[in-house]
Amino acid sequence: MGTAFVVEGGYRLSGEIVPQGAKNEALQVLCGSLLTDRPVVIRRVPRIRDVEYLLEAMKALGVEVSYLARDVVRVHAREVHWEGMRTDAFRRAIRRIRGGVMLVGPVLVRTGCAVLPQPGGDRIGRRRLDTHLEGLRQLGVDVEYRSGEREYWFRVGRWASGGVRVWFWEPSVTGTANVLMAATACSFPVELYHCACEPYVQQLCRFLRRLGYRIEGVGTNRLRLVGYDPPSGSDPFSHDLQPDMIEIGSFIGLAAMTQSDIRIRDAMPDQIPNILRVFARLGIDFRIEGDTIHVPAQEVYEVQPFADGSILTVYDAPWPGFPADLLSVVLVTAVQARGTVLIHQKMFESRLFFVDSLIDMGAQIILCDPHRATVVGLARRVALRPVEMSSPDIRAGIAMLIAALSASGTSIIRNAHQIDRGYEAIDVRLRRLGARIERIEE
């Protein structure tokens, strides 16, 4: 049995939509809530599968979790039991998500021990944990991989003394978050170099500041933990998630592909100029109206090549570069543009393989190699054909959904639970805009 979306495409959408809270930020802050034995209240939490899996893993550790409202979660890590990481409930949850690896740092801080089954998540290429492991080792953590059980075991004999410097191999978002949270157990100062500086990491730093940790360099690739001032009182700590910039980009691409008039409210456009610039280079017209991004209906959007006339290349890069999670949306949006775009996915070698489904729909795409695809825009000369396809991961899934909504006829997207992992009730929300999409169980 599985979930599928039946999509009748070829209809224009209209109306307003509000992006959910940021998925990646939610996972980081939820893990960070284990660093305090006081309650934590987190608002704008998306009701998506990855969040639900993480909450199940936290419950297995003895953490109290409850919903105060649909998008408000209360976490109380009064006690944390690392032995819960050896339970079937924990293993089932962690093997479905990647973000669960960020529980290791906080659990080590609270208990000195941790066990991590091989985490799951999107199958988009090699996603080794070495950045996490090497960072934790530099903090004094002993790491052992037991191949028979496919588990990582962590123990702390003695945390690193003040003045330690951690050097990351790569600016991994989850690696930075995990090691940063673990570093709160060390004597200060602790310096982290070659950090990720995505908005998610910045928000985690602000949350940790509320817990009393003094952190310098927020928003840069060098973070310094310089002290801890225990906050007084026993009231819950609170945190509001920012809007999900990947959802915002997805809705911009959806509006362009379906020739729809959509307003994206509470989008904080001043925080994502790098994302908006890329969609502008694709020729998409949008207007900033305060905190709203208005994408009017557009018959044709024309790609702006580079200044010398060469083909526009869009590639992913660490923040403030363009997010890797949005390249699938840019690729599918370019399918109906006027002009040619080269998509270069530098980080993951399996993320572009979903283009076979778009080619079946009539898209003009050349998969150059596992990392690059050239899209020759159709410029609306022909509509995409409806097909049956299966979503391999979250971002490919939303790209397939955008393509299906723009196609002329009825498409079926199987394995739709992958989309549910990152987009809350996307079928319900898009129906409010006029989309014809139904969820079925097969």
PyMOL commands that set and color helices and strands:
alter all, ss='L'
color gray80, all
select helices_A, chain A and resi 23-35+49-60+82-86+88-94+99-111+130-138+173-183+199-210+245-257+269-271+273-281+324-334+355-360+394-406+417-420+426-431
alter helices_A, ss='H'
color red, helices_A
select strands_A, chain A and resi 3-9+14-17+40-43+64-69+72-76+113-117+141-146+151-156+164-167+190-193+213-216+222-228+237-240+261-264+287-289+292-295+312-315+340-344+364-369+372-376+388-390+409-414+436-441
alter strands_A, ss='S'
color yellow, strands_A
deselect
rebuild
show_as cartoon
